[in-house]
């Protein structure tokens, strides 16, 4: 690991940090969780929910409740210890201290029917033998797909941007979210499952919408979708939606992967000792939830960061055209430091998976930059990345999007503190940690997309949801 930036080194020298009681409270039974839930979704929204409490308690570590809660989530405990600076958040990566069993989205676990009655690997702790089996299977899929990843990416990007261009020729603005998801669905089915959606007309036509419905029903109790309040609180955040509403969609996706992804499924059975069911449901989960879901949030924020900044576009264009050879590969984007830095900076400012959780395996002492706190076995730590990634002791001008922040030696050192993948960007996913298996492929894919765009276009205008002008490369 490289040296910490001077600011953190300075903080770390203060070895004699005061021991402090964790501030904050969970409030009265039922009322405390309900009031916090209304603040979280309605009156404050997540970012200011955490920020206001951080300011109130003058601490980056405090007790609060997070949704879902009351009235129909009786077996969900909303009590958490928020960890909101880089140092306290990093305890979530120490698996001697925290257990990652069934805490992917907090104490709430969607009905196991959503994943074929199987607890998929992403919900498993490293102490569960099945976790290693599943993770090695998924890492093997990534390794094997590397021979087709870039060619599939580029040919599907051609289709996406031809499509956007042609719609734009008849209108002043193109909303690109749906075509982007169609692109992601086709591309990810091919590279991860070895399954081509065009072989199944129903899936080619509606596979992406089926995934969206399956995802939405699992996540609705934990996210805000911005519909009129109090309707959202009453109808979306008060109870969990049952699986049967999307069972038809999920069965269609299951049958598609089973039939069209035979080789990939077979590899899971023969090479990794999984049952056919385990291989299919784990593959579908990582394809639909982690990959498709993750990129669907991340890519619009990347396009937004670029499409609104013409000075940055000039620099990106120069680098994408002068470096990396005539054909784009993952090696070529490694020669594009600004392109990569823009990708990292977008992940810092807008981490696609904003919340991370871990349950204390034992009593331990948790350290923030300025204090030490006692955590009891069984308590749930909750990190809100959006604030953690704006830790001013680590990142200069943390609220500013600085495109070149991660360039040069100083920038490379900051990768130790970029946590979007549930681990530092300078670390590696292994069988004994819970870091995203797609950590490298995600940033390289996003970098390649940026390079592709600036070889194809001189300029791009738009935002996180639509494109308003495209100037073809001269
Ligand atoms: C932009 C896209 C992606 C984002 C934002 C993302 C983010 C994450 C995060 C935050 C976690 C940790 C969750 C937790 O336990 O708290 C995770 C885990 C994981 N991700 Fe990704 N991911 C993305 C794409 C991918 C891709 C393409 C793969 C392909 C295989 C993948 C495979 C996994 C797996 C297998 C895990 C579980 C690791 C384990 O159980 O040890 N992810 N991802």
Boltz pocket constraint, residues with backbone or C-beta under 6 A from the ligand:
constraints:
  - pocket:
      binder: B
      contacts: [[A, 100], [A, 103], [A, 104], [A, 121], [A, 122], [A, 123], [A, 124], [A, 131], [A, 135], [A, 138], [A, 142], [A, 286], [A, 290], [A, 291], [A, 293], [A, 294], [A, 295], [A, 298], [A, 352], [A, 353], [A, 355], [A, 356], [A, 357], [A, 419], [A, 420], [A, 421], [A, 422], [A, 430], [A, 433], [A, 434], [A, 435], [A, 436], [A, 437], [A, 438], [A, 439], [A, 441], [A, 442]]
      max_distance: 6.0
